[in-house]
Amino acid sequence: MNARTLSAYILQALALAQTEGRTMNLESLTDTLKVRRKDIRGAVSQLHREGMLDALTMRLSLRGFAIGRSLQGEQLRELRITAPPARAAVA
């Protein structure tokens, strides 16, 4: 899983929630994105360090909100890279 891709999903989900007047926390992000809590916590910490969101209140900054809103309706990369099916060895 790519941390940048996960961050884009988090920004998108939080921007949608803020637009609708809802709040999200770590649990609701985990349930929405179907990603391990540890991975979301790491991405949220990184976004907090970059000034995109406040990790204590889980509210986006203006910059994070603008990026999250610009991602609305966009097709993001897959969170998990699916491996191609294994080929059977022919002897």
C-alpha positions in Angstrom: 0.0 0.0 0.0 1.3 3.4 -1.0 1.2 6.0 1.8 0.6 8.9 -0.7 -2.4 7.0 -2.2 -3.8 6.4 1.3 -3.3 10.1 2.1 -5.3 11.1 -1.0 -8.2 8.7 0.1 -8.1 10.2 3.6 -8.2 13.8 2.3 -11.0 12.9 0.0 -13.1 11.2 2.8 -12.5 14.0 5.3 -13.4 16.7 2.7 -16.6 14.9 1.9 -17.5 14.6 5.6 -16.7 18.2 6.3 -18.8 19.3 3.3 -21.7 17.3 4.7 -21.2 18.6 8.2 -20.1 15.3 9.6 -17.0 14.6 11.7 -14.8 11.6 11.3 -12.4 9.9 13.6 -9.8 7.2 13.3 -12.4 4.4 13.6 -14.8 5.8 11.0 -11.9 6.3 8.6 -10.8 2.7 9.2 -14.4 1.5 8.5 -14.8 3.7 5.5 -11.5 2.9 3.8 -11.2 -0.7 4.9 -7.6 -0.1 5.9 -5.6 -1.1 9.0 -5.8 1.4 11.8 -1.9 1.5 12.0 -1.7 2.6 8.3 -4.3 5.3 8.7 -2.7 6.5 11.9 0.7 6.8 10.1 -0.9 8.7 7.1 -2.8 11.0 9.4 0.4 11.8 11.4 2.2 12.6 8.1 -0.7 14.8 6.9 -0.6 16.6 10.3 3.1 17.3 9.9 2.5 18.6 6.4 -0.2 21.0 7.7 -3.0 19.4 5.8 -5.1 18.5 8.9 -5.3 18.7 12.6 -4.8 15.2 14.0 -6.4 16.0 17.3 -9.7 17.3 15.9 -9.5 15.4 12.6 -10.4 18.6 10.7 -8.7 19.6 7.5 -6.8 22.8 7.1 -7.8 25.1 4.3 -5.0 23.6 2.1 -6.1 20.0 3.0 -9.7 20.9 2.3 -8.9 22.4 -1.0 -6.9 19.3 -2.1 -9.6 16.9 -0.7 -12.3 18.8 -2.6 -10.3 18.7 -5.8 -10.1 14.9 -5.4 -13.9 14.6 -5.2 -15.2 12.6 -8.2 -11.7 11.7 -9.3 -10.7 8.1 -9.9 -7.8 7.5 -7.4 -5.3 4.7 -7.6 -6.2 1.4 -6.1 -5.2 1.2 -2.4 -4.0 -2.3 -2.7 -2.0 -3.5 -5.6 -3.4 -6.8 -6.8 -0.9 -9.3 -7.9 -1.4 -10.9 -11.3 -2.7 -14.5 -11.0 0.0 -17.1 -10.8 0.6 -19.1 -13.9 0.7 -22.8 -13.7 4.1 -24.3 -14.7 3.8 -26.5 -17.7 6.2 -29.4 -17.7 
